[in-house]
Amino acid sequence: MDRDAYVEKMKAKLDEWNAEIDKLQAQLKVAQAENKANYEKHLAEMRGQRDEAQARMKEAQAASDAAWDDMRKGMENAWEDIASSFQKAWSRFR
């Protein structure tokens, strides 16, 4: 996968995650007091993972073609780890 396609894939996933975070934020507003702390904890975790993914995307965008070839595998592994963590956090709300 070339860098531009990879970055577009990352952008689409980040948009999806932002929508999920927005849904949880709306649920937080109506949650009972005892659940709010739990929602806030998981939202903070998800935001942190999203922010890490955004940083990785910016690294990919800034990489030269030669650097991209060298860093692609590491980026893909990091992205998979972040995506897995995000989905685990999201599954706690389903």
C-alpha positions in Angstrom: 0.0 0.0 0.0 1.4 3.4 -0.9 1.7 6.2 1.6 -1.2 8.3 0.2 -3.6 5.3 0.3 -2.4 4.4 3.8 -3.0 8.0 5.1 -6.4 8.1 3.5 -7.3 4.8 5.2 -6.1 6.3 8.5 -8.1 9.4 8.0 -11.3 7.4 7.4 -10.7 5.3 10.5 -10.0 8.5 12.6 -13.3 10.0 11.3 -15.1 6.8 12.4 -13.5 6.9 15.8 -14.4 10.6 16.2 -18.0 9.7 15.5 -17.9 7.0 18.1 -16.4 9.3 20.7 -19.1 11.9 19.9 -21.8 9.2 20.5 -20.2 8.3 23.9 -20.0 12.0 24.8 -23.7 12.3 24.2 -24.4 9.2 26.3 -22.2 10.7 29.1 -24.4 13.7 29.3 -27.4 11.5 30.2 -25.6 8.9 32.3 -26.3 8.6 35.9 -23.8 10.0 38.3 -22.2 6.6 39.2 -21.7 5.8 35.5 -20.2 9.2 34.6 -16.8 8.5 36.1 -16.6 5.2 34.1 -17.6 6.9 30.9 -15.1 9.7 31.4 -12.3 7.2 32.1 -13.0 5.3 28.9 -13.5 8.4 26.8 -10.1 9.7 28.0 -8.6 6.4 27.0 -10.2 6.4 23.6 -9.2 10.0 23.0 -5.6 9.2 23.9 -5.6 6.3 21.4 -7.1 8.5 18.7 -4.5 11.2 19.4 -1.7 8.7 19.1 -3.2 7.5 15.8 -3.3 11.1 14.5 0.3 11.5 15.4 1.2 8.4 13.5 -0.8 9.6 10.5 1.1 12.9 10.5 4.4 11.0 10.7 3.3 9.0 7.6 2.3 12.2 5.8 5.6 13.9 6.5 7.8 10.9 5.5 9.8 11.0 2.3 9.1 8.2 -0.2 12.4 6.5 0.9 11.6 6.9 4.6 8.1 5.7 4.0 9.3 2.4 2.6 11.5 1.9 5.7 8.8 2.9 8.2 5.7 1.3 6.6 5.8 -2.0 8.5 6.3 -0.3 11.9 3.5 2.1 11.2 1.2 -0.7 10.2 2.0 -2.6 13.4 1.5 0.5 15.5 -1.8 1.3 13.8 -3.1 -2.2 14.4 -2.2 -2.0 18.1 -3.9 1.4 18.5 -7.0 0.2 16.6 -7.3 -2.9 18.7 -7.0 -0.9 21.9 -9.6 1.6 20.7 -12.0 -1.2 19.8 -11.5 -2.8 23.2 -12.4 0.4 24.9 -15.4 1.0 22.6 -16.7 -2.6 23.3 -17.1 -1.7 27.0 -19.9 0.6 26.0 -21.9 -1.8 23.8 
